[in-house]
C-alpha cells in the first residue's frame, strides 16, 4: 500500500449513484461523479476529473449499468483507475441498526444483516445494498467497506437512546433512537477540535448539520452522547419537508378526525411538512428572501426553525456538562449567515459571543465567535466522502 492510498467512495441511492475518488492521507479528491435517474427512460452521468467536467445523457436502466458508466468515465476522462489503484471501495450505508457500531468489511453475512434492517430504512438501505452488490461485481478484487450513518451514535448511553415505550416494541421491533448524519458529525467534530488546537478526546462540541435534512449532535471527547434524529430521520429539528419533533398523539388524532391512514400520515410527514408545510417552500434561500420582503408565513417558518435549534442547543449543552464549541455545517449551516446570527445572538447564556463581521463574511472554515468568547463557534464545511475514505482505511489497517 502506498503512503497515500486512494479509496473509491460510493453513495448509492434508489435512483442515483454518487462517487468520489479520494486520497484520505492528503485529503485530496481526484475525481467526483453522479449518475442520476437510474431506472428511468433517460439517465445522466456527470464526471469531474483532471480534464474538467463531462456530462453524458443516456439510459441507465439499473445500478449495474450505472457502475459501467462510472468505469467508462474514469477510462475516458481520468484519472486512470489502473494507475491510481484504489485499495478499497467505501460505501455509505444509511442504517446499521444496533448491530453495526463501527465500519466493517462487507461479506455475505453483512449484506444479509443489511437486508434484515430494511424495515428501519426502507427508502435508503435497498439502494445502498444494490450499490454494494454492483460495486462488488465491478471491482471484484477490491475489499468493500460499509460506513454507517448510524454507527457514530452507537456510543450514546441507554438513557439517551431508549424510548419510554412498551418492552415488546423495544425488544422485538428494535424501537430506539439511532440517529443519522453520523459520518458528518464525526468529521465536523474532529475538525472542530483541530481548529481549536486541542486533542479530540478533550473537546465537547455541539454539531449542527443543517441542510434539507437536519440534525444536532452532542459530542463529548469524540463520542456521540445524544442526537436529535431518532428511529427515523423524521425526529428532531425542522427540515425542508420533515417536521422534526411532534406530539406522538398526532397520528391517532388525524386518524379519528381526518380519516388519515398510516401511508398518508407517513407521506405527509416525509414530503409535505417542515418548511414546506409552514410556508409552502422547502428552499431555505427562498424562505429567507420572502422573510426579508415581509412575508409573514416565511417569517414564522424562520422563527420556528430558530426556536427548535435553540431548544436543542441549550439542552445538549446541559447534557454535555461543559461546552467548548458549536459548529455549523451542511448546505444551510455553511451558507446562511442570517440563521447563524439569529441562533447565536440568543445563545449568550451558553458563553457564546458572536463576531457579526466574521459571520457575515464566512466562506469555508471560519471562526465566527469573538476571540474572548468562552465557547467558540465555527462554520466547518462537512466532507462525508473524506470521512468515509478515512474510516475505510482504518478498517483495512485493523484487519
N, C-alpha and C positions, 0 to 999 in steps of 0.2 A: 504493500500500500504506500502511495506517495505521501509526502509530508502534508499535502493539502488535497486530499481526495475529493472527488465530486460525487454528489448524490442527485439522482433524478427524483424530484418531489412531485407527487401526483395527488390531485384532489378531484375525485370523480363523483359527479352527481348523477341524477337520473337522466338528465338530458345534456350534460356538459362534462368537459374534461379540461381542467386547468393543470398546467405543468410548469416546472421550472428546474433548470439545471443549476445546481448551487455548489460552490466550494465553501463549506462552512468555516474552515480554518481562517480564511481571509475575508469571510462574509461577502463573497463575490458571486453575483448572478451572471452566468454565462449565456443563458437564453431563457425566455419565457414564452408561453403559448396558451391558447384557449381554443378548444373545439366546442362549438355551440350547436344547438338544435339537433342533437343526436336523436335518431328515430323519427325525424320529421322529413318532409319532402325535400327541403333544401337546407343543407348544413353549411357551416363556415368554420374555417380554421384561421387563426391569426397567430403568427410566429414572429417573435422579435429576437434576432440573433446578431452575430458580428456584422452582417451586411445590412442591417436595418429591419424594418417591419414588412412582412409579406402577408397578404390575405388571399385565401382561396375559397371560392364558393362551389361546393359540390355536395352531393347526397352523402349523408353519414348515417346509414341505416342502423348501426349498432356500435357498441363500445369496441368491438374487435376492429372495425374499420377506423374508428377514432384513433386507436393506437397505431394502426398502419399509417395514418396521416401524420401522426406525431413523428414516427420514424422517418417518413419521407421529408418532412420539413427540416429535420436535423440534417439529413443527407444533402438536400438541395441548398439550404441556407445556413447550415452550421450552427454550432461547431460540430465537427465530425465526432459522433459518439464513440467510434472505434479509437480515435486519438485521445479523446478526453478520458475514456474508460471509466465511467461511473462505477462505484463499488457496490451500490445498492439502489433500490427504489424505496423511497419513504412515502407511505400513504397516510393521508389524513382520513381518520375514521371518526365519525361524529360521536357514536355511543359505544362505550366499552363496558357499561354496566358497572357492577361492583367487582366483577371478576378481574378486570384489567386495570391495575393500579399504576402500571408503567408501560412504556412502549415495549413491543415484543416482535420477535421474528415470526413471520407468518408461516404456519403449516396447516395441514388439513384440519387438525383439531381446533386451531384458532378460527378458521373460516366457519366451522360447524358452530362454534360458540357465537360468532357474529350473526349467523343465521337465527339462532335462538333469541338474540337480542333485538331482532327486527320489530317486535311489538312495541319496544320502547322508543324506537326512532324509525317509524315506517316510511317517512319521506326521505331519509338520508342514508341509512345503512344499506338498503338494497343497491343503491348506486355505488357506494363505497366498495361493496363486495364485488360487483361487476368490474370495477376498476382493478381490484386485486387479481381477479381471475384472468383478465385480459392482459394485465402487465406481466403476470407470470408466464403467459403464453408468448408474449412479445419479447420478453427478456428472461428466458429460462435459466440462464447461468447466473443471474444476479439474485442475491437474497432480497426478499420483500419484507419490509418492516412496517408494522401498524403503529401509528402515533395517534392517540385518542384525545378528543376534545375534553372528555370527562376525566381522564387519568389524573391531571394535576389536582383535581378536587378530592381525590381519594384519601388525602391526608386530613380532611375535615373530621373533627371529633363527632361521636354519635349524637351529642346534643345539638350539633349544627345540621346534621343530615337526616335526623329522624323526624318523621311526621307523626303527629299525635292522632293516629288513625288505628282502626282495629288491627290486632296482631296478624290476622289472616291476610289482610291486604299487604302488610309489610313482609311477611314471610313467604306467602305463596305467590304473590304478584309483584314482588320486588319494588314496592312503592316506597320511595325515599327521595331525598334531594340528591341529584347527581351533579348538576352544574355543567356549563358548557363554556366555550371560548377558552378552554384551559391552556391551549398552546399559546394563544395571545397573552393571556395573563402571566404565564411562565416567562415568556420573552420580555415583556414590558417590565415586570417586577425586577427581573435580574438586571436589565439595562438601567433601570432607575437607581439601583444600588451602585452600579458602576459610575453613573453621573454624580452621585453623592460622594464617590470616592471611599465607600465603606464596604466591608465584607457583606455579601448577600445574606449570610446567616445572622447578621446583626441588625438588619433593616426591616422595619414594619411599614408596609405600603398598602394603600387602597388604590387599585387599578380600576379605572372607569373606561370600559370598552364600549364606545358609543357609536353605533352605526345603525343601519336599518334593523339589525338585531343588536341588543344592548344588554350588558351585564356588568355588575360590580363584583369585585373580589377583594377580600381581606387577606393579605399575605404576611404571615409572621415568620421572619427568618427563612424565606424561601419556600414556605409551606402554606398552601391554601387552608385557611381555617373557617372560612364562610364565603358564600357566594349567593348572588341574587336569583339566578335561574334554578329551577328545581328538577322535578321528574322529567319535565319537558322544557323547551326554550320559551314557554309562554309566561313563566312566572317572573316577577321582579320589576325591572324598570319599564317605563313606557317606551314602545318601539314604533317602527314605521307602520306596521299593520297588526301588531300584537299588543295586548293591553297591559301586560305585567300583572301585578297583584290585584286580585279580585276577591270578593266575598264568595266562598265556595257554595253558598246557598243560591247563587245566581242561576245555576243550571236547573235546579228544581223549580225555582220561581218562574223561569221562562217556559219551562215545560207546562206548567199549570196555566199561565195567563196568555201565552202566545202559541202554544202547541208546538214548540220547537223540539225537534228530535236531536239525538246526540250528534249525528253528522252535521246538521245545520248549525248546532252550537259550536262544534269544533271548527267548522269552516269560518264562521263569523269571527271567532277569536283569533284565528290564524291570518285571515285575509282582510277583514273589514274593521278591525279595531285599532288601537293605538292612535297615532296621529291621524290616520285616515278616518277613523271613527269620530275623532274630536273635531276635525276641521275639513275633512274631505280630501286631504292630500297627505301622502306618506313621504313626500320630498321635504327634508328639513330646510333646504335653501328656500323653497317656495314659502314654507311656513314663516321663516324669519323675515322674508321680504314682505309678505302680507301683514305681519305684525307691525313692521316699521311703517307701513302705509295706513295703519289704524284699524285693521281687520280684527274684530272682537273675537271671532272663533279661533283665529290663529294665535291671538294673544293668550286666550285661555289654554290652548294646547301647549304653548311655550311654558306657561306658568305651571301646568300640571307636570310637565317633564322636569322642570327645575325642582318643584316640591318633592317629587319622588326621589330625585337624586340626593337631595339634602337629607331625607329620611334615612337612606342607606349610608350616606357618608357619615352622618352622626352616629348611627347605630353600629357601623363597623369600626369606627374609632373607639367606641367603648369596648367592643369585643376584643380588639387588639390590645387595649390597655395603654399602649403608647403608640403614637403615630409619628412617623418620620417623614413620610412623603405621600403625596397624591399624584397620580399620573393619568393624564387623559390620552386616549388612543382611539384608533379606528377612524372612519371617514368623518363623522361629526365631531368626535373628540379632538381630532387633529386640526380641523379646519374651521370650527365655529367659535371664534373669539367671544362672540356675544353670549353664547351659552356658558362658556368657562367663566366669564366675568360674573354672570348672574348667579352662578353657583358659589364661586369663591368669595364674592363680596359678602355673602351671608355665612361664611364659614370661619369668621374671625374667632369665634368661640373655641375652635379647634387649634388655634395658633397659626393660622394661615394669613399672611398679608400679601395681597395681590399686587404685582407690579403691572399696572394697566398698560404701560407703553410696551413692555416686553410681551404681554399677552396679545395686544393688538398686532404686533409685528411678527408673531411667532410663525416660523416656517421650518418644519423639521424639528429636530430635538432642540428644545428651548426650555430654560428655567423661567417660569412666569410668576414666581414669588420673589419678594424683595430679599436682598442679602441678609437682612435682620429677621426675616420670618422664622419663627420657631419650627414650623413644619414647612417643608419645601413643596412646591407644586411644579410639575413639568408637563410639557407636551412630549410624548415619546411615540413616534410612528411605530406601529407594530410590524413585525416581519415573521409571520407564521411559517413561511416556507423555510426561512433560515433556521428557525427553531426546530422544525420537523427534521431538517437535514442534520442538525447537531444531535438531536436525540437518536436519529438513525445510526450515526457513527458511534454514539455511546453504547447502544445495544450491541453493535458488532464487536466493539472493543471488549465488552463484558463477556461476550460469548467466546 
